[in-house]
Amino acid sequence: MMATLLQLAGLFGLLSLLAVGGGNGVLPAMQHASVDVHHWISNRQFLDLFAISRAAPGPGSLIVVLIGQRAAGLAGAAVACVAMFLPSCLLVHMAARVWGRYHAAAWRQRAERALAPVAVGLTYASGLALMQSTEHDLVAYALTAASTLLLAVTELHPLLLLAAGVVAALLFGA
Amino acid sequence: MSEAPGLPAIFACFLTIGMQGFGGGLSAWMRREVVLRRAWLEEPQFLSGLALSQITPGPNAVNLAVFIGTTLRGWRGALAAFAGIMGLPMLLVLGAGVLYFRSRALPGLESALAGMGAVAIGLNLATGWRMTRSGVADRPGAAIMVATALTVGVLRWPLLPVLLAIIPLSLLLVARETRR
């Protein structure tokens, strides 16, 4: 039990700091470690758990909680969660503090102007990348196009469209 | 930023975000709640936080929540934002996990997921469009934006080297612009 908790802490603590560009980048490593190395879950279960954590609201990296739970119960879930989120959160917290300290500095104003287009570009990039990687069929493309258009030009609440998307996908089999 | 919001307000705000972010697109929800509805941060602040949360390792949405919390109220704000955005989704995921290992089935989940995912991508792209109009003012900025979107999103170049090249380039362009 203790050994499993240490393994969970070591694995996810490391992945936390390796997850440059978001949680998805380390998924293959996470899959390999928890399926092939530690035998906490099967490959099929990993994919199903990934689907569950993506279906829930909130960050997709919550899958670590499920893996931890499977490996060592609630204590495992807690350890996996702390290990996955604490190191990266501490880093970003320190970065935000430095950033905040130079609130009025000229260089920060300039840095904000320089980072803005990069951030917007990355937002487009994540949408474009997801369209290629998921099994994006015709129905899904239609849904993405319609929701992009509606959300860009109207003030419709996104939750309405999310619900409509689920209904459409269940009806037309996206 | 006029007056920093209290910790309960920060927690409640991120709780709302955590409950709504189905299928991804959490940063779009954060912009909606933090920038548009509550005006706690201005667009440039939010956008720099968005960029910083991608440069630092770790899940982007969680990073952005911590960044916003820290900016508003230091480490306590960060904790409030983190607890808010993670609390309910974590309970939901744990509950779903227990059900899954008992029944071994995910009825209708695949389709529902595909539908939510497709709309969440739309939410992302629409938010991109709105941020373009409010946050990208000039031609060099637009060029940087398009270059970032194409290299990372279409050509799928690895993120870190792209950012290490494009951020200095963007800084250079801004410096040239301001010197004029």
Interface residues (C-beta under 8 A of the other chain):
Chain A: S16 L17 L18 A19 V20 G21 G22 G23 G25 D48 L49 A51 I52 S53 R54 A55 A56 P57 G58 P59 G60 S61 L62 V65 L66 Q69 R70 A77 C81 M84 F85 P87 S88 C89 L91 V92 H93 A95 A96 R97 W99 G100 R110 A111 E112 R113 A114 L115 A116 P117 V118 A119 V120 G121 L122 T123 Y124 A125 S126 G127 L128 A129 L130 M131 Q132 T134 E135 H136 V139 A140 Y141 L143 T144 A145 A146 S147 T148 L149 L150 L151 A152 P158 L159 L161 L162 A164 G165 V166 V167 A168 A169 L170 G173 A174
Chain B: G18 M19 Q20 G21 F22 G23 G24 G25 L26 S27 A28 W29 R32 E43 P44 Q45 L47 S48 G49 L50 A51 L52 S53 Q54 T56 P57 G58 P59 N60 A61 V62 N63 V66 F67 T70 T71 G74 W75 A78 F82 I85 M86 L88 P89 M90 L92 V93 L94 A96 G97 V98 Y100 F101 L106 G108 L109 E110 S111 A112 L113 A114 G115 M116 G117 A118 V119 A120 I121 G122 L123 N124 L125 A126 T127 G128 W129 R130 M131 T132 G135 V136 A137 G141 A142 I144 M145 V146 A147 T148 A149 L150 T151 V152 G153 V154 R156 P158 L159 L160 L163 I166 I167 S170 L171 L173 V174 A175 T178
